[in-house]
Amino acid sequence: MPEFREVSVTDAPALTLLTQYFSDRASSFPSAQGSYRTTLPVAEEFLPPRGVFLLVEEGHSGRYVGCGGVRRIADSPAGAVRYEIKHLWLQPHVRGLGWGRVLLGELESRASAFGAGEVVLDTNASLEAAGALYRKAGYEDIAPYNDNPNATNWYRKALVSQERAEA
């Protein structure tokens, strides 16, 4: 099973994984949609309680094989506290093991602990496995909430924040 390590997006292992992620996306981005545009994450947006960035460790091996983050964005039109999941990615050799779902659940849990009423994310239709993961995890299609030039699909999931669950 994967382990998670909370780090700054500026830490060397995080930068290594983000570079791999961006390279992977650029090499597989549909040419009909133009070129993939890399946007490095802003460190301050991924610091608690505004957000968090996680590395996925293969057991207790010290080998990092994936990453993902969650950050606070503007509240939903209905007024729900909204967090966005970003840069959820695993190296190819650990895909298909269910770790993407585990990482997604961990990010949702972290957002909930920060008081999120919902989480949102964007993706590209060419990432069919990602879209299937999100739908299976209870995400629903929504209208675009941002202007990400790499995205073709936007999703949301309502959460019960840990603050509300404890009340």
C-alpha positions as CSV (number, residue, x, y, z in Angstrom):
1,M,0.0,0.0,0.0
2,P,1.1,3.5,-0.6
3,E,2.2,5.9,2.1
4,F,1.8,9.7,1.9
5,R,4.3,12.4,2.8
6,E,3.2,16.0,3.1
7,V,5.8,18.3,1.4
8,S,6.2,21.7,-0.2
9,V,5.8,21.7,-4.0
10,T,9.4,23.3,-4.0
11,D,11.0,20.2,-2.3
12,A,13.3,18.3,-4.7
13,P,11.3,15.1,-4.7
14,A,8.1,17.1,-5.5
15,L,9.8,18.9,-8.3
16,T,11.1,15.7,-9.7
17,L,7.6,14.1,-9.8
18,L,5.9,17.3,-11.1
19,T,8.5,17.4,-13.9
20,Q,7.7,13.7,-14.7
21,Y,3.9,14.5,-14.6
22,F,4.2,17.6,-16.9
23,S,6.5,15.6,-19.3
24,D,4.0,12.7,-19.4
25,R,1.1,15.1,-20.1
26,A,3.0,17.0,-22.8
27,S,4.0,13.8,-24.6
28,S,0.4,12.4,-24.6
29,F,-1.6,15.6,-25.1
30,P,-3.9,15.5,-28.1
31,S,-2.3,17.4,-30.9
32,A,-5.7,18.5,-32.1
33,Q,-5.9,20.6,-28.9
34,G,-2.6,22.3,-29.4
35,S,0.3,22.2,-27.0
36,Y,0.1,21.3,-23.4
37,R,0.7,24.3,-21.2
38,T,2.7,23.7,-18.0
39,T,1.7,25.7,-14.9
40,L,3.8,25.1,-11.9
41,P,1.9,25.1,-8.6
42,V,2.3,28.1,-6.3
43,A,3.9,26.8,-3.0
44,E,1.7,29.0,-0.7
45,E,-1.5,27.5,-2.1
46,F,-0.5,24.1,-0.9
47,L,0.3,24.9,2.7
48,P,-2.2,24.0,5.5
49,P,-4.9,25.1,6.0
50,R,-5.1,26.6,2.5
51,G,-4.0,23.3,0.9
52,V,-1.5,20.4,1.0
53,F,0.7,18.6,-1.5
54,L,1.4,14.9,-1.0
55,L,4.0,12.5,-2.4
56,V,3.1,8.9,-2.8
57,E,5.7,6.6,-1.4
58,E,6.0,2.9,-2.4
59,G,5.5,1.4,1.1
60,H,8.3,2.5,3.3
61,S,10.9,2.3,0.6
62,G,11.8,5.9,0.3
63,R,10.9,5.7,-3.4
64,Y,8.3,8.3,-4.5
65,V,6.0,7.2,-7.3
66,G,3.3,9.8,-7.5
67,C,1.9,13.0,-6.2
68,G,-1.2,15.1,-5.8
69,G,-2.4,18.2,-4.1
70,V,-5.5,20.0,-2.9
71,R,-5.9,23.8,-2.6
72,R,-8.6,26.2,-1.5
73,I,-10.2,28.2,-4.3
74,A,-13.2,30.5,-4.5
75,D,-16.4,29.2,-2.9
76,S,-19.0,27.5,-5.1
77,P,-21.8,29.6,-6.5
78,A,-24.0,28.1,-3.8
79,G,-21.6,29.2,-1.1
80,A,-19.9,25.9,-0.3
81,V,-16.3,26.0,0.8
82,R,-14.5,24.6,-2.3
83,Y,-11.1,22.9,-2.7
84,E,-9.5,21.9,-6.0
85,I,-7.6,18.7,-6.5
86,K,-4.5,19.2,-8.7
87,H,-1.6,17.2,-10.2
88,L,-2.9,13.8,-9.2
89,W,-0.4,11.5,-11.0
90,L,1.3,8.1,-10.6
91,Q,4.2,6.6,-12.4
92,P,3.2,4.0,-15.0
93,H,4.5,1.0,-13.0
94,V,2.1,1.6,-10.1
95,R,-1.0,2.4,-12.2
96,G,-3.7,-0.2,-12.0
97,L,-3.0,-1.1,-8.4
98,G,-5.8,1.1,-7.0
99,W,-3.4,3.7,-5.7
100,G,-5.0,6.5,-7.7
101,R,-8.3,5.9,-5.8
102,V,-6.4,5.7,-2.5
103,L,-4.6,9.0,-3.3
104,L,-7.8,10.7,-4.4
105,G,-9.5,9.6,-1.2
106,E,-6.6,10.9,0.9
107,L,-6.9,14.3,-0.9
108,E,-10.6,14.4,-0.3
109,S,-10.1,13.6,3.4
110,R,-7.5,16.4,3.7
111,A,-9.9,18.9,2.0
112,S,-12.7,17.7,4.3
113,A,-10.5,18.3,7.4
114,F,-9.9,21.8,6.1
115,G,-13.6,22.4,6.1
116,A,-14.4,21.8,2.4
117,G,-18.0,21.3,1.4
118,E,-17.0,20.2,-2.0
119,V,-14.0,19.3,-4.1
120,V,-13.6,20.0,-7.8
121,L,-11.1,19.1,-10.5
122,D,-10.5,19.4,-14.2
123,T,-9.0,16.9,-16.6
124,N,-8.7,16.2,-20.3
125,A,-11.0,13.7,-22.0
126,S,-7.9,11.9,-23.4
127,L,-7.2,10.7,-19.8
128,E,-9.9,8.1,-20.0
129,A,-8.7,6.2,-16.9
130,A,-8.7,9.4,-14.9
131,G,-12.3,10.2,-15.9
132,A,-13.4,6.7,-15.0
133,L,-11.7,7.0,-11.6
134,Y,-13.5,10.3,-10.9
135,R,-16.9,9.0,-12.0
136,K,-16.5,5.8,-10.0
137,A,-15.5,7.9,-6.9
138,G,-18.8,9.9,-7.1
139,Y,-17.8,12.9,-9.1
140,E,-20.3,14.5,-11.4
141,D,-19.8,16.6,-14.5
142,I,-20.1,20.4,-14.0
143,A,-19.7,23.5,-16.1
144,P,-16.1,24.8,-16.3
145,Y,-15.1,26.6,-13.1
146,N,-11.8,27.8,-14.5
147,D,-10.1,28.6,-17.7
148,N,-7.5,25.8,-17.8
149,P,-6.5,25.5,-21.4
150,N,-5.5,21.9,-20.9
151,A,-8.9,20.8,-19.6
152,T,-11.9,19.5,-21.5
153,N,-13.9,18.1,-18.5
154,W,-14.7,19.5,-15.1
155,Y,-16.0,17.5,-12.1
156,R,-17.3,18.1,-8.5
157,K,-18.0,16.0,-5.5
158,A,-19.9,17.1,-2.4
159,L,-18.1,16.3,0.9
160,V,-19.2,16.2,4.5
161,S,-16.4,18.2,6.1
162,Q,-14.9,16.7,9.3
163,E,-15.9,19.9,11.1
164,R,-19.6,19.4,10.2
165,A,-19.4,15.7,10.8
166,E,-18.1,16.3,14.4
167,A,-20.9,18.9,15.2
